[in-house]
Amino acid sequence: MATHVEIIIGPEADFEAIRRSVNSVVAANTSTSFQVTLILSEAQMEAERDFIGQLETRSPIRSSLLSDDTKLYHTLNSILGSGQRDVVFLAGGTVVFDGWLDTFCKCIERFPLLATLSAFSNTEGVASYPRPWAGNSGDLFEQAGRLAQIFLSVNNQKILELPAPQLSCTLLSKRAIQVVGAFGGMLPQNLQQLFEDWSQRATQQGFTHLLCGGVFAPAYVSPQSMQPTENPSPVDRPDLTRVLRRPVDWERLCRSDKPRVLLISHRQGGGVERHVSDLIAMLADIAEPLVLQPDGDGVIHLRWARAGEDWQCWFERGEEWAHLLSCLEALDVRRVHLHHVDGLPADLWNIAARLHVPLDITLHDHWPITSKYHLYLEEKTQLTPDELVWRNQARQLLNSADRVFAPSKYLSDAILAVYPEIHITYWPHPDVLEPKANASGPLLKVALLGRISDEKGLSVVRRCAEYVRRKGLPVHFRIIGPPSLPIPTYPGVPLDSTGAYNDADLPELISIERPDVLFFPSQVPESFSYTLTAAIKSGLPIVASNLGALIERLSDLPQATLLPYTVEPNIWCESLLEHLPSPNPARRARQSLDQANAIQHYLSVIPAPTGDGSAERADISFLAPLAANYFAPKREESPKEMSLPDLYRFGVDAGHAEAKRELFRRISQVDHEWAVLRGELAAGQIQRQRLDAEVGELSRQLLSARTAEYAIRQELDTKLHQLEIRNLQYAQFEQSLEDARQQLL
């Protein structure tokens, strides 16, 4: 007999989201009987009366009123009842597809100690797809039906254990409801908090929380409200669902109607990485870009480089390289574009020939000429046997290429001097990055001088920077000096600082920074201000608060503007923008027509898409990477870690972003470990106090026992002494009797 399931949708402020969820539940094919309950507000009940009435007459749907004075947990618990049914919570806006409920119920039958069963979704969380813990693009919703079919066919009833349920689509088993009971009523009335409390109680009762790999239940999210975000650090949030996501990624990639193009690069960043990123952006509409890079000694990293995707895998030297080639063949790679060979094993230089596809090469540095990659002029004619072998291999590779691109005529001439038989196409690297809205004209640089605290206007400049960011204004704030508190900085907001300086260096720093206007948004009266003296001497325009000595010193200065210190950010910014520099006539023009034609020439050889990707295809899942390939191999010898002082010098002094991130990570780790140690120390002190108390109590008991023992011994000695006296008296009495007897005789 089919399982009867209660499906709860809501509460949700947007009734259109509820309508979308209801329609999907009704339309999805399932053999499991169910009833839907909508949790609605009074306003929704009144406004949608006709729609709700039509639903209730033709579908197993009822509505439950959530009025202002009705507690959420009362409403939910009245629906849960005593645990006679499995209950599914469906967040408003979440949609489901054919077979979802049947798959859920089959998983329930297999796991009697199941508390909750969650589905994959596109909303942020541990079971988010394609990237966990990230807001995935709403574009995925357009393909949700096909994607749900792929999840069902690839994962079916595969499950993973989760620490807590994913709330977009979650089933509560009736067995757990019967044991754990209803939702608690002492918490703030928030569905997530109620779930967390109930889930924790279920865990304490021995139940588990599982993720069903065969169900994908996405929520509609507009592209405007949810943009793809960077993956957080795996140290902070572990990737628990990778083994279920990767087969889906593989199936989607194989089914894509767009041809696969393999880009080969190194991992050193710089201009090579920028050019590869530009090509990925250029290919976005017509191809699926794959990037292959070396990742340590004998390890190759392969990833799907489309924006928002997360598929990646690693292959180690030996048999796994053969598997790598099989994977690329299964993906039907149609073209290879080689950018650099740094760190790339020689066996894989001409992977295009082994795949029997055309090869493009873009020349970066001088790697075809020298294994050092950079050409030192004094070494041009010094060729060692190893260099000759290198050049011979490079010659074979260049000759096998369908096209060879050089970004400069200089590099083209340098390569042709060594390999005159090679045909090279001159193609400067295209600049396809979208500029920011305010990057097309002049930028106003606003400087603040000295240590900036809230009294000096730190909160004002932060609000102004946020206003500039929201409005897209061409303004950047620069504190020449240190802020008193940590501040958000560029590129998050147009604000940063130089850090502390010596007073004697301030005039030189102003000249180095070359601001357009100086800003003094003080919030308390100044008594003099030495930094204002340096500002006046610079001759630059000044915008300041009309407080204290600032009024006295700036009133007669023609380049100074005084404003009330309480004005809003828009007023400050309007005054600052009066000093916006004129456009620079020498500014680089937009991409030329020749460059656009060159881009079209590059893309013209990429095969056109072949369909919508929904056609039946042979099963090649056996050629997919193994589960182990989806995890980076452990390094036997990790690279030497930089010391904290070195990280500070490189990250803070030299401005290296990676060193700064590593410094922050290491400091956070030290802080966490110190907090753990402090907690352990505090726990140890409590334990010691407890042990001291126990020892004290035992000492008191021992003293009491010894006192009692002494008293007993004293009493025993007394009695023994008394016994000895009695024995003596008895002996004397016997002697007296003996003497008397003798006298009688």
C-alpha positions, 0 to 999 in steps of 0.5 A, spaced: 500 500 500 502 506 498 505 511 503 500 517 505 504 523 506 502 530 508 506 536 504 506 543 508 507 549 504 509 555 507 509 560 511 511 565 505 510 572 504 510 571 497 504 568 494 506 567 487 512 562 490 506 558 494 503 558 487 509 555 484 510 550 489 503 548 489 502 547 481 509 543 481 506 538 487 500 537 483 503 536 476 509 531 478 507 524 477 507 520 483 504 513 486 504 515 493 498 518 495 499 525 499 495 531 502 497 538 501 496 543 507 498 551 505 500 555 511 497 562 509 496 569 513 489 572 513 491 577 507 493 571 503 487 567 505 482 573 503 486 575 497 487 568 494 480 565 496 478 563 489 484 560 487 484 556 494 477 554 493 479 551 486 485 547 488 481 544 494 475 542 489 480 538 485 486 536 489 488 533 495 489 540 498 487 544 504 489 551 507 491 553 514 490 560 517 496 563 520 493 569 524 497 574 527 496 571 534 497 564 532 503 561 534 507 558 528 509 551 532 501 551 534 499 551 527 505 546 525 504 541 531 496 541 529 498 538 522 503 533 525 498 530 529 501 524 533 506 522 527 501 518 523 504 520 517 510 522 514 511 530 513 514 534 508 516 541 508 516 545 502 519 552 502 515 557 498 518 557 491 521 550 491 518 546 486 518 538 485 518 534 479 516 527 477 518 521 482 520 525 487 515 523 492 516 516 490 524 516 491 523 519 498 518 514 500 523 508 498 529 511 502 524 511 508 523 504 508 530 502 507 532 507 514 528 506 520 532 510 524 531 516 519 529 523 522 529 527 516 530 526 509 533 532 505 533 534 497 538 537 493 537 545 491 540 551 488 539 555 495 545 556 499 546 550 504 550 544 505 546 540 499 546 546 494 547 545 487 552 545 483 556 549 489 555 547 496 554 553 501 553 558 495 548 562 492 547 558 485 545 562 479 537 563 478 539 561 471 539 554 473 532 554 474 530 554 467 533 547 466 530 544 473 526 539 469 532 536 466 536 537 471 531 533 476 531 527 471 539 527 471 539 527 479 534 521 479 537 517 473 544 518 476 543 518 484 536 515 484 536 512 492 543 514 494 544 517 500 549 521 505 548 523 512 548 530 514 549 533 520 542 537 520 537 537 514 536 542 508 530 546 509 528 547 502 525 540 501 525 536 507 521 530 510 520 528 517 519 521 518 513 519 522 517 514 526 521 520 529 515 524 530 512 519 534 519 518 538 521 525 538 514 529 539 512 535 536 516 542 535 518 546 541 514 552 543 519 556 547 523 558 541 522 565 537 517 563 532 522 562 526 521 555 522 529 554 521 529 555 529 524 550 530 527 545 525 534 546 529 531 544 535 527 538 533 533 536 529 537 536 535 532 532 539 532 527 534 539 526 534 539 525 541 534 520 540 539 516 536 535 518 529 539 520 523 539 526 518 540 524 511 540 527 504 537 523 498 541 524 492 536 522 487 531 528 488 533 535 486 528 541 488 530 548 486 527 554 488 526 560 483 531 565 484 531 571 479 538 573 477 538 580 480 537 577 487 542 572 487 548 572 483 554 567 484 558 567 490 565 565 491 566 558 495 567 559 502 573 556 505 573 548 505 576 549 512 570 553 515 564 549 511 566 542 509 564 539 502 559 533 505 555 532 498 561 532 493 560 524 491 553 525 489 554 532 486 560 530 481 556 524 477 551 529 476 556 534 473 559 529 469 552 527 466 550 534 465 557 536 461 557 530 457 550 531 455 551 539 453 550 540 446 556 545 446 563 542 444 568 541 449 574 546 448 580 544 453 585 550 455 592 548 458 595 552 462 600 553 468 598 555 475 602 561 476 597 566 475 599 573 472 598 574 464 597 567 462 591 566 467 588 573 465 588 571 458 585 564 459 580 567 463 578 572 457 578 566 453 573 562 457 568 568 457 569 569 450 567 561 449 561 562 454 556 562 449 558 557 444 563 552 448 564 548 454 571 550 457 575 545 460 582 547 464 587 542 465 593 545 469 599 541 473 598 541 480 604 538 483 609 533 481 606 528 477 598 531 478 594 534 473 588 538 475 582 538 470 576 543 471 569 545 468 571 552 467 564 555 466 562 560 471 558 557 477 560 550 475 564 546 481 566 540 477 573 538 478 578 532 478 585 530 479 589 525 476 596 522 478 602 520 474 601 513 471 595 509 470 591 515 472 593 519 466 590 513 461 584 514 465 585 522 464 585 521 456 579 516 457 575 521 460 577 527 455 575 522 449 568 521 453 567 528 453 568 529 446 573 534 446 573 538 440 579 542 440 585 543 445 588 550 446 595 550 449 598 556 453 604 554 457 608 548 459 610 550 466 610 544 470 606 540 465 609 533 464 612 532 457 608 526 456 602 531 456 605 536 451 601 534 445 595 531 448 591 534 442 595 529 438 593 523 442 585 525 442 586 526 435 583 534 435 586 540 432 591 544 437 592 551 438 598 554 441 598 561 444 605 564 446 606 566 453 613 568 455 619 565 451 618 557 453 619 555 446 626 558 446 628 556 453 626 552 458 627 558 463 621 561 460 624 568 460 630 570 455 636 573 458 640 576 452 646 574 454 644 567 454 641 567 447 647 563 444 648 558 450 645 552 448 646 546 453 644 539 450 638 539 455 636 546 451 637 542 445 632 537 447 627 542 449 627 546 443 627 539 439 620 537 443 618 545 442 619 544 434 615 538 434 609 541 438 609 548 434 609 544 427 603 540 430 599 546 431 593 548 427 594 555 429 599 559 433 598 566 436 603 571 438 600 577 442 606 581 440 610 582 434 616 582 438 615 575 441 613 573 434 619 575 431 623 572 437 620 565 435 621 565 428 628 567 429 629 560 432 623 556 428 622 560 421 618 554 418 612 556 423 606 560 421 604 565 427 598 569 427 599 576 430 593 577 435 594 581 441 591 579 447 583 581 447 581 585 453 574 582 454 573 584 462 567 588 463 569 594 466 565 597 472 560 602 471 564 608 473 571 606 469 569 609 463 571 616 465 575 620 470 576 617 477 575 622 483 581 620 488 579 623 495 584 623 501 583 623 508 589 625 512 592 622 519 589 617 524 581 617 522 577 615 528 569 616 528 571 623 531 575 625 525 569 622 520 571 615 519 563 613 520 562 618 515 567 616 510 564 609 510 557 611 509 560 615 503 564 610 500 557 605 501 553 611 497 558 611 492 558 603 491 551 603 491 550 609 486 556 607 481 559 614 482 567 615 480 570 616 487 575 613 491 577 614 498 584 613 500 586 614 508 593 617 508 594 614 515 591 608 519 583 608 521 582 607 528 578 601 527 578 595 521 574 598 515 571 594 509 576 596 503 577 595 495 574 592 491 568 591 496 567 598 497 571 604 494 575 605 500 582 603 503 588 606 507 596 607 507 597 605 514 601 609 519 606 614 517 612 619 520 609 626 520 615 628 517 613 624 511 606 627 510 607 632 505 611 627 500 605 622 501 600 627 499 605 628 493 605 620 491 598 619 492 596 625 488 589 626 490 584 630 487 581 633 493 582 632 501 576 631 506 576 633 513 569 630 515 570 631 523 564 630 527 567 634 533 570 641 533 578 641 532 582 645 536 588 646 531 589 640 526 596 639 524 594 635 518 590 641 516 596 645 515 599 639 511 593 640 507 593 647 506 600 647 504 599 642 498 594 647 495 589 642 493 581 643 494 579 641 501 572 639 503 571 640 511 566 640 516 564 647 519 566 645 526 572 648 531 578 651 528 576 648 521 572 654 520 577 659 522 583 656 518 579 655 512 573 660 511 578 665 507 581 659 503 578 659 496 579 652 494 576 650 501 568 648 502 565 648 509 559 644 510 555 642 516 558 636 519 551 632 520 549 632 512 548 626 509 553 622 504 549 624 498 551 632 500 558 630 501 559 626 495 556 632 491 561 637 494 567 632 492 564 631 485 565 638 484 573 637 483 572 631 479 578 631 474 576 632 466 576 626 462 583 624 459 583 625 452 589 620 451 585 614 455 585 608 451 579 607 446 575 601 446 577 595 442 578 596 435 574 593 429 581 589 428 581 586 434 573 584 434 575 581 427 580 577 430 576 574 436 571 572 431 577 569 427 579 565 433 571 563 435 570 561 427 573 554 428 569 552 434 564 547 432 557 549 433 552 546 438 549 540 436 542 541 439 539 542 446 542 536 450 536 532 451 537 527 446 538 520 448 546 518 448 550 512 450 551 510 457 559 512 458 558 513 466 564 507 466 568 512 463 567 518 468 573 519 473 573 515 479 570 517 486 577 518 488 579 523 483 574 528 485 579 529 491 586 532 491 591 527 492 595 528 499 602 531 498 607 527 501 611 533 502 608 539 503 611 546 501 615 549 507 610 554 510 612 561 511 613 564 518 608 569 520 613 575 520 614 573 512 607 573 511 606 580 514 612 582 510 609 579 503 601 580 505 601 587 509 608 591 506 608 588 499 600 587 498 601 580 496 593 578 496 595 570 497 600 572 503 594 576 506 589 571 506 594 566 508 596 570 514 589 572 516 587 564 516 593 563 520 592 568 525 584 566 525 587 558 526 592 561 532 586 565 535 581 559 535 587 554 537 588 559 543 581 559 545 581 552 545 587 552 549 583 557 554 577 553 554 581 547 556 585 551 561 579 553 564 576 546 564 582 544 567 582 549 573 575 547 574 577 540 574 583 541 579 578 545 583 573 539 583 579 535 585 582 539 590 575 539 593 575 532 593 582 531 596 580 536 602 574 532 603 578 525 603 583 529 608 577 531 612 575 524 612 582 521 613 583 525 619 576 524 622 578 516 621 585 517 624 581 521 630 576 515 631 582 510 630 586 514 636 580 514 640 579 507 639 586 505 641 586 509 647 580 506 649 583 499 647 589 501 651 585 503 657 581 496 657 587 492 656 590 496 662 584 494 666 584 487 664 591 486 666 590 489 673 584 484 674 588 479 671 593 481 677 588 481 682 585 475 680 592 472 681 593 475 687 586 472 689 588 465 687 595 466 691 591 468 697 586 462 696 592 458 696 595 460 702 589 460 706 588 452 703 595 451 706 594 454 712 588 449 713 592 443 712 
